[in-house]
């Protein structure tokens, strides 16, 4: 729970073709991120997040100081959430 910086680059989950397993994985990731109250920096670079950014980040307990999303194939809904 004291973790302040986390890199989760190069996720193999392709959310552009959703499966029941990928939906469970996204919910699990969101829940685990929500259990890190001191998280300040998150790097999700090169992860296939298209359309799921809100779902992944919605459980964060505090605003991040740094969020890296390079090569994440974001869609307008992701940008609207940010």
N, C-alpha and C positions, 0 to 999 in steps of 0.2 A: 503493500500500500504506500510505501514511501518513494516509489519510483517517480523520477522527474522527467526522464527522457526515454523514448522508446522508438526503435526503428523496426518497422515491419515491411520491408521492401520486398518487391518481386513476389507478390501473392500469386499462387497458381489457381486460385478460384476465379473462374471467368463468370462474372455476374451478368454479362451480356447474353448468356444462355442459361437462365436460372433453372436450377434443379431444387428439389426438396432439401438436398444436402447443403447446397450453397446458401439457401435461406436460413437454415439452422446455423451454419457457420457465421453468417453475418450477425444474427441475433446473439450468438455466443460471444463474438468479438465485441459487440456493442456493450454487452453486459460486463465483460471483463474490463473494458476501458472505463466503465462507470465505477469500478471498484478501485480506481487509482486517483484518489482525491488530490494528490500533489503533482499530477502529470502536467508538465509545462510545455514539453516539446514532443511532437509526434511526426514521424516520417513514414508516410505510406507510399513513397515514390515507386513508380512502375507497377502499381497494383491495379487490377482491373475493377474499378469501383463504379463505373458508369451508372448513374441514377440511384446510387445507394449511399451517398455521402451523409445525408441527413440521418438515415437509419443507423449508420456506424457511429456517428459522433453525437447523437442525441442524448446519450446517457452521461456525457462528461459532466463532472461536478463543478468545474471552474473553467473559465476561458483559457485557451492555450496561448502561450507567448509565441510559439512557432509551430506552423503546420506546413509540412512539405508534401506536395501532391504532384510532383513532376511526372509526366508520362502516365497519368491516371485515366485518360480518356473521359474527362468530365463532360457532362451534358448540361444544358441550361438549368435544369432543376437543381443540380449540384451547386452551380454558381449562385442561384437564387437563395439557397440555404445559407451559403457563406455570407 
